[in-house]
Amino acid sequence: MYDVVISGAGPAGSKCAEILAKSGFKVALIEKDANWRKPCGGAVNSRIFKYYPQLRKLNFHRINKMTIYSADYHKFGYKWKEARDYSINVDRLEFDNVLRNIAVDAGAELFDKNISYDFVIKNNQKIGVKTKSSSGIQEYRAKIIVIADGMSSKLAIKSGFKKKWKIEDIMLAKSMIMEGENNIDKDTISLFFKPFKGYGWLFPLEENKFNIGFGTMGEDNLKYNLNQIHNEFINDPNIKKFIPKSNFKKIWEGAYPIPGLGVSEKSLYGDNIMFIGDTAGFVNPISGEGICPSIASGKAAAETAINALESDEISAQSLRNYKLHPTIRKIARSYKLTLSLLDFCFENEGQNFSKMCKMAESDDNFRESIVNMFLFSKAPPKDFILKLNSEN
């Protein structure tokens, strides 16, 4: 019997497990495959060092510049080497396993190659998680269950708190890691927005290794073929300036869905159950950045679980404190405001976004708002929208 069972050992689940284990609780951390690489651009802002200061000692690729291109390739650049802490760009396979190992070192028990597929039920109460593995069916019983296994979670649907995702409520993205000589600025992450709801990225990983990908959003998931759009992006003449050669070695590729509507506030918790990370919508609706917000959700859930376990009160009323946690409320509020900008940015075939980039060149405060929105998932101030409307 465990105090907490966590289904999903990505960044959210690993942080949750680490905090609980450090506090002396018995934690089962279930993972479907620690050798699986989540398809992702891998950009992680400097807030990561707040949660994992030990990452400074590792050799993850440092980033201190960002360039955003509008649909007409109007360029907006920002560098923060002297003004802010550096960010990092990571290979998710390596990064996620570093965080898992930190959780295990703290005392969490990792059960790899286990696929969570149902709950253990007793007296109409969810008392654990059932998994399938090479050795058969396993049961992990616990006082509290944390769901952290992403958008494909079977447990989320079976919990009764979540419905199946609609295609227009998500982002669809395809990512590749490639190796070869290129012209990419090694200090810079680049985003390329399109006249429809979609954008591409080009992120350096090492001297001759990079992550390139493309994603669509909302109703445009139905209008465009992801593989075709990704291929067109790679072969766009403007992108070819960065990767002019054709003999690149493909290290890996994958496609994935991510939440597109922000935090699912109405379904974050129930009796002895909480939802964190992608499962709960902790992804920026415009930039798609979700690593740090997911980790923040794991930390908040762990703190809520500790208080519930110490008071021996694990009802929905007690776990409601997770939803009310200041960090969760702040992220949810920020995403609501960011989501309200999404349609505006892509209206007029992307011209509104192009005007945003141009305004940022002459208005320091406006530029800072855009940078904070993309790098740190901060909601823009109220006068941000007023300024945009005044230009249109």
Secondary structure, 3 states (H helix, E strand, C coil): CEEEEEECCCHHHHHHHHHHHHCCCCEEEECCCCCCCCCCCCEECCCHHHHCHHHHHCCCEEECEEEEECCCCCEEEEECCCCCCCEEECCHHHHHHHHHHHHHHHCCEEECCCEEEEEEEECCEEEEEEEEECCEEEEEEEEEEEECCCCCCHHHHHCCCCCCCCHHHEEEEEEEEEECCCCCCCCEEEEEECCCCEEEEEEEEECCEEEEEEEEEHHHHCCCCHHHHHHHHHCCHHHHCCCCCCCCEEEEEEEEEEECCCCCHHHCEECCEEECHHHHCCCCCCCCCCHHHHHHHHHHHHHHHHHHHHCCCCCHHHHHHHHHCHHHHHHHHHHHHHHHHHHHHHHHHHHHHHHHHHHHHHCHHHHHHHHHHHHHCCCCCHHHHHHHHHCC
